[in-house]
Amino acid sequence: MTSASNLSVSRRTVLRGAAGAVTAGVAAGAAGTATAQSGEPNYSDWFKNTSNYDSTVDKTGKDTVTITVGAKGNGGNFAFGPAAVRVDPGTTVVWKWNGKGGSHNVVAKDGSFKSEMVGETGHTFEQTFEKEGIVKYACTPHEPMGMKGAVIVGSAGNGESDGGESSGDGGNGEDSGNDGDGASAEQVGEPEYGDWFTGVSNFDGTVDRTGQNEVTVTVGATGNGGNFAFGPAAVRVDPGTTVVWKWNGKGGTHNVAAKDGSFESEMVGETGHTFEHTFEESGVHRYVCTPHKTMGMKGAIVVGDGGGAGSGSSNNAESTVDDTLTIAGGVGLVGALLAMFAFGSRSKANNRRETGR
């Protein structure tokens, strides 16, 4: 027979163990969070096909940092060297052409700066980065080959995902074309496209073009095995924005046709031809080039917060759910153990009553 004192000791032991389990679970969650706060920035799949990327090179403590355009990599001289650098806020980054690999340019993923297309040895383009963040950029014609880079400003990226992206504000580069677009696609939240962009080689996220009255999309951009792409493939704009599609004369004849039939251009191959449409209602508007749709020549215009499920808060939400489940699991364990001992106590009391009869 189990004595009352032994039962009391057993309960205390189990409660201490259960409380320890809860504490350990919460501590484990906190440790996981701490681990994510340090180390190499999370570039997602930005450098997936960039052969010369190995890690982020620390260039902090310098006023000016030089990056070679046309460095060896990606099957030839199709790389930025180094591919990723970390600098202090206020640092000027100078891209310097070595004359190899043909003509290149330097274009920010978020559209905050853009150089001209050049092949001349010794040509330079510079940009001063004032705000902390992850600034991704590429050479437009050679991006599908892996000619991509990133500038990490300040402590951004220490355990952050792409939500730490920022634009290169304050740039003084020649031909910079800084349109003042200070937000990246990840800051707004990536829409749910389903499988719309499956097989579209030049799609790498939604480019934020909010705050502009007119936005231009190139028809015949490099992608999908030739000049069979819209550039950029996906953009986010404000309601009331006019999108202008401009033909570059490459890849043959193209058109712009909405998936829902709300707009459609004529079939054209002429350089400089334009077609425009003003988007008034929020939503995700998908479109294609009809003859090249099967090759991946597809695009999307995201208006306002349309398609914004998971708009920037998914990571926090996941963390909250994980923490809640950790604590709830521990509390549930304690509750189950208490219920078990309560049942045992009732059974013992019933035995005593039966014995006393």
C-alpha positions as CSV (number, residue, x, y, z in Angstrom):
1,M,0.0,0.0,0.0
2,T,1.3,3.5,-0.9
3,S,1.5,5.8,2.2
4,A,0.3,9.4,2.1
5,S,3.8,10.6,2.7
6,N,5.1,8.7,-0.2
7,L,2.3,9.9,-2.4
8,S,3.1,13.5,-1.4
9,V,6.8,13.0,-2.3
10,S,5.9,11.5,-5.6
11,R,3.7,14.4,-6.5
12,R,6.4,16.9,-5.6
13,T,8.9,15.0,-7.7
14,V,6.7,14.9,-10.7
15,L,5.7,18.5,-10.4
16,R,9.4,19.6,-10.2
17,G,10.2,17.4,-13.2
18,A,7.2,18.8,-15.2
19,A,8.1,22.4,-14.3
20,G,11.7,21.6,-15.4
21,A,10.3,20.3,-18.7
22,V,8.4,23.6,-19.3
23,T,11.4,25.7,-18.4
24,A,13.6,23.6,-20.7
25,G,11.1,23.9,-23.5
26,V,11.0,27.7,-23.2
27,A,14.8,27.9,-22.8
28,A,15.2,25.8,-26.0
29,G,12.9,28.2,-27.9
30,A,14.9,31.1,-26.6
31,A,18.2,29.4,-27.5
32,G,16.9,28.8,-31.0
33,T,16.1,32.5,-31.3
34,A,19.5,33.5,-30.1
35,T,21.2,31.2,-32.6
36,A,19.4,32.9,-35.4
37,Q,20.7,36.3,-34.4
38,S,24.3,35.8,-35.5
39,G,26.3,34.5,-38.5
40,E,26.2,34.8,-42.3
41,P,23.3,36.9,-43.6
42,N,20.3,34.9,-44.9
43,Y,20.3,35.6,-48.7
44,S,17.6,32.9,-49.3
45,D,18.4,31.6,-52.8
46,W,19.9,34.8,-54.2
47,F,23.4,33.3,-54.6
48,K,22.1,29.8,-55.5
49,N,23.8,29.8,-58.9
50,T,26.6,32.3,-58.2
51,S,29.8,30.2,-58.4
52,N,32.2,32.8,-57.0
53,Y,30.1,33.5,-53.9
54,D,31.7,31.8,-50.8
55,S,30.9,34.2,-47.9
56,T,30.4,37.8,-47.1
57,V,33.7,39.7,-47.1
58,D,34.1,42.2,-44.2
59,K,35.0,45.7,-45.6
60,T,33.9,47.6,-42.5
61,G,36.1,50.5,-41.3
62,K,36.7,51.8,-44.9
63,D,35.3,54.9,-46.5
64,T,35.5,53.5,-50.0
65,V,35.2,49.9,-51.2
66,T,35.9,48.7,-54.7
67,I,34.1,45.8,-56.4
68,T,35.4,44.4,-59.8
69,V,32.8,44.1,-62.6
70,G,33.7,41.3,-64.9
71,A,35.5,39.2,-62.3
72,K,36.1,35.5,-63.0
73,G,33.1,33.3,-62.2
74,N,29.9,31.7,-63.5
75,G,31.6,30.1,-66.6
76,G,33.7,33.1,-67.6
77,N,34.1,36.8,-66.6
78,F,30.5,37.0,-65.4
79,A,30.9,37.9,-61.8
80,F,31.2,40.7,-59.2
81,G,34.3,40.4,-57.1
82,P,33.8,39.9,-54.3
83,A,30.1,38.9,-54.6
84,A,29.1,40.0,-51.1
85,V,30.6,42.6,-48.9
86,R,29.7,44.1,-45.5
87,V,30.3,47.9,-45.1
88,D,29.6,50.6,-42.6
89,P,26.7,53.1,-43.1
90,G,28.0,56.0,-45.1
91,T,30.5,53.9,-47.1
92,T,30.8,54.5,-50.9
93,V,31.0,51.4,-53.0
94,V,32.8,51.8,-56.3
95,W,32.2,49.2,-59.0
96,K,35.1,49.1,-61.5
97,W,34.9,47.5,-64.9
98,N,37.9,45.3,-66.0
99,G,36.8,45.1,-69.6
100,K,36.2,41.4,-69.6
101,G,33.1,39.4,-70.3
102,G,31.5,42.0,-72.6
103,S,29.1,44.7,-71.5
104,H,27.8,44.7,-68.0
105,N,25.7,47.0,-65.8
106,V,25.0,47.2,-62.0
107,V,21.3,47.3,-61.2
108,A,19.8,47.2,-57.7
109,K,17.1,44.5,-57.3
110,D,14.8,47.1,-55.6
111,G,15.5,49.7,-58.4
112,S,17.2,52.2,-56.1
113,F,20.2,52.5,-58.4
114,K,21.3,51.5,-61.9
115,S,24.4,52.1,-64.0
116,E,24.7,52.3,-67.7
117,M,25.6,49.2,-69.8
118,V,29.4,49.4,-70.3
119,G,32.2,47.2,-71.5
120,E,35.0,49.8,-71.2
121,T,38.0,49.0,-69.0
122,G,38.4,51.3,-66.1
123,H,34.8,52.6,-66.1
124,T,33.4,53.1,-62.6
125,F,30.0,53.6,-61.0
126,E,29.6,54.4,-57.4
127,Q,26.9,54.4,-54.8
128,T,26.9,55.6,-51.1
129,F,24.9,53.5,-48.7
130,E,23.5,55.4,-45.7
131,K,20.9,53.0,-44.3
132,E,21.5,49.6,-42.8
133,G,20.1,46.7,-44.8
134,I,20.8,44.0,-47.4
135,V,21.1,45.5,-50.9
136,K,21.0,43.0,-53.7
137,Y,22.1,43.8,-57.2
138,A,22.8,42.1,-60.5
139,C,24.1,42.6,-64.1
140,T,20.9,42.5,-66.1
141,P,22.0,40.5,-69.2
142,H,24.0,38.0,-67.1
143,E,21.8,37.6,-64.0
144,P,20.5,34.2,-65.2
145,M,24.1,33.1,-65.4
146,G,24.7,34.0,-61.7
147,M,26.2,37.5,-62.0
148,K,24.8,38.8,-58.8
149,G,26.0,40.6,-55.7
150,A,25.0,42.0,-52.4
151,V,26.1,44.9,-50.1
152,I,25.4,44.4,-46.4
153,V,25.2,47.8,-44.7
154,G,26.0,47.9,-40.9
155,S,24.8,45.0,-38.7
156,A,21.9,44.1,-41.1
157,G,21.6,40.4,-41.9
158,N,22.9,39.1,-38.5
159,G,20.2,36.5,-38.3
160,E,17.7,38.5,-40.3
161,S,16.1,37.1,-43.4
162,D,15.5,39.3,-46.5
163,G,13.2,41.4,-44.3
164,G,16.4,43.3,-43.5
165,E,16.8,44.6,-47.0
166,S,17.3,48.3,-47.7
167,S,18.0,50.4,-50.7
168,G,21.2,52.3,-51.4
169,D,19.9,55.7,-50.3
170,G,22.1,58.7,-50.8
171,G,23.8,57.3,-53.9
172,N,25.9,59.8,-56.0
173,G,26.7,57.4,-58.8
174,E,26.9,58.5,-62.4
175,D,23.8,57.2,-64.3
176,S,22.5,56.0,-60.9
177,G,18.8,56.5,-61.8
178,N,17.9,56.5,-58.1
179,D,14.2,56.7,-58.1
180,G,13.9,57.0,-54.3
181,D,12.3,53.6,-54.0
182,G,13.4,52.8,-50.5
183,A,11.5,49.5,-49.9
184,S,12.3,46.0,-51.2
185,A,9.9,43.3,-52.1
186,E,10.5,41.4,-48.9
187,Q,9.6,44.4,-46.7
188,V,6.1,44.5,-48.2
189,G,5.5,40.8,-48.2
190,E,5.6,38.3,-51.0
191,P,2.2,37.5,-52.5
192,E,1.0,33.9,-53.0
193,Y,1.4,33.2,-56.8
194,G,0.8,29.5,-56.6
195,D,2.7,27.9,-59.5
196,W,2.4,31.0,-61.8
197,F,6.1,31.6,-61.9
198,T,7.2,28.0,-62.0
199,G,9.7,27.8,-64.9
200,V,10.2,31.6,-65.1
201,S,13.9,31.9,-64.9
202,N,14.1,35.7,-64.3
203,F,11.6,35.8,-61.4
204,D,13.3,36.4,-58.1
205,G,10.7,38.1,-56.0
206,T,8.3,41.0,-56.3
207,V,10.0,44.4,-56.9
208,D,8.5,47.3,-54.9
209,R,7.5,50.2,-57.1
210,T,5.0,51.8,-54.7
211,G,5.1,55.6,-54.5
212,Q,5.5,56.1,-58.2
213,N,2.8,57.3,-60.6
214,E,4.2,55.4,-63.6
215,V,6.3,52.2,-63.7
216,T,8.0,50.7,-66.7
217,V,8.3,47.0,-67.5
218,T,10.7,45.8,-70.3
219,V,9.2,43.5,-72.9
220,G,11.9,41.2,-74.3
221,A,14.2,41.2,-71.2
222,T,16.8,38.5,-70.8
223,G,15.4,35.3,-69.4
224,N,13.9,31.9,-70.2
225,G,16.6,30.9,-72.6
226,G,16.8,34.2,-74.6
227,N,14.9,37.5,-74.7
228,F,11.7,35.9,-73.6
229,A,10.9,37.7,-70.3
230,F,9.3,40.7,-68.7
231,G,11.7,42.8,-66.6
232,P,11.0,42.8,-63.8
233,A,8.7,39.8,-63.8
234,A,6.7,41.0,-60.8
235,V,6.2,44.5,-59.4
236,R,4.1,45.9,-56.6
237,V,2.4,49.3,-57.3
238,D,-0.1,51.6,-55.6
239,P,-3.7,51.8,-56.8
240,G,-4.0,54.3,-59.6
241,T,-0.5,53.6,-61.0
242,T,0.0,53.4,-64.7
243,V,2.3,50.5,-65.9
244,V,4.0,51.1,-69.2
245,W,5.4,48.0,-71.0
246,K,8.2,49.0,-73.3
247,W,9.5,46.8,-76.1
248,N,13.3,46.5,-76.5
249,G,13.1,44.9,-79.9
250,K,14.7,41.6,-78.8
251,G,13.3,38.1,-78.9
252,G,11.0,38.6,-81.9
253,T,7.4,39.8,-81.6
254,H,5.6,39.9,-78.2
255,N,2.4,41.0,-76.7
256,V,1.0,41.7,-73.2
257,A,-2.2,39.8,-72.4
258,A,-3.9,39.7,-69.0
259,K,-4.8,36.2,-67.8
260,D,-8.3,37.4,-67.0
261,G,-8.7,39.2,-70.3
262,S,-8.9,42.7,-68.8
263,F,-6.2,44.1,-71.1
264,E,-4.2,43.0,-74.2
265,S,-1.8,44.7,-76.5
266,E,-1.1,44.1,-80.1
267,M,1.6,41.7,-81.3
268,V,4.8,43.9,-81.8
269,G,8.5,43.5,-82.4
270,E,9.4,47.2,-82.8
271,T,12.0,48.7,-80.5
272,G,10.5,51.5,-78.4
273,H,6.9,50.5,-78.8
274,T,4.8,51.0,-75.6
275,F,1.6,49.8,-74.2
276,E,0.1,51.0,-70.9
277,H,-2.6,50.2,-68.4
278,T,-3.7,51.9,-65.3
279,F,-4.5,49.7,-62.3
280,E,-7.2,51.1,-60.0
281,E,-8.2,48.1,-57.9
282,S,-6.0,46.1,-55.4
283,G,-5.2,42.6,-56.4
284,V,-2.8,40.3,-58.2
285,H,-3.0,40.8,-62.0
286,R,-1.2,38.1,-64.0
287,Y,-0.3,38.5,-67.6
288,V,1.7,36.7,-70.4
289,C,3.2,37.0,-73.8
290,T,0.8,34.7,-75.7
291,P,3.3,33.1,-78.1
292,H,6.0,32.7,-75.5
293,K,3.9,31.8,-72.5
294,T,5.0,28.1,-72.5
295,M,8.7,29.3,-72.5
296,G,8.0,31.2,-69.2
297,M,7.3,34.7,-70.5
298,K,4.9,35.6,-67.7
299,G,4.5,38.5,-65.3
300,A,2.4,39.9,-62.5
301,I,1.3,43.3,-61.2
302,V,0.5,43.4,-57.5
303,V,-1.7,46.4,-56.7
304,G,-1.7,47.8,-53.2
305,D,-1.7,45.0,-50.5
306,G,-3.3,42.5,-53.0
307,G,-2.0,39.0,-52.4
308,G,-0.4,40.2,-49.2
309,A,-1.1,37.1,-47.1
310,G,1.9,36.8,-45.0
311,S,3.0,40.4,-45.7
312,G,6.1,40.7,-43.6
313,S,4.8,39.1,-40.4
314,S,5.1,35.4,-41.2
315,N,8.4,34.9,-39.4
316,N,7.1,36.6,-36.2
317,A,3.8,34.7,-36.4
318,E,5.7,31.4,-36.8
319,S,7.9,32.3,-33.8
320,T,4.8,33.1,-31.7
321,V,3.1,29.9,-32.6
322,D,6.3,27.9,-31.8
323,D,6.7,29.6,-28.4
324,T,3.0,29.1,-27.6
325,L,3.1,25.4,-28.5
326,T,6.3,24.9,-26.4
327,I,4.7,26.5,-23.3
328,A,1.3,24.9,-24.0
329,G,2.9,21.5,-24.3
330,G,4.6,21.8,-21.0
331,V,1.5,23.1,-19.3
332,G,-0.5,20.3,-20.8
333,L,2.0,17.8,-19.4
334,V,1.6,19.2,-15.9
335,G,-2.2,19.1,-16.2
336,A,-2.2,15.5,-17.4
337,L,0.1,14.4,-14.5
338,L,-2.0,16.3,-11.9
339,A,-5.2,14.7,-13.3
340,M,-3.5,11.3,-13.0
341,F,-2.6,11.8,-9.4
342,A,-6.0,13.3,-8.6
343,F,-7.6,10.1,-9.9
344,G,-5.2,8.0,-7.8
345,S,-6.2,10.0,-4.7
346,R,-9.9,9.5,-5.4
347,S,-9.3,5.7,-5.9
348,K,-7.4,5.5,-2.6
349,A,-10.2,7.4,-0.8
350,N,-12.8,5.0,-2.2
351,N,-10.7,2.0,-1.0
352,R,-10.6,3.4,2.5
353,R,-14.4,3.9,2.6
354,E,-14.9,0.4,1.3
355,T,-12.5,-1.0,4.0
356,G,-14.3,0.9,6.8
357,R,-17.6,-0.5,5.9
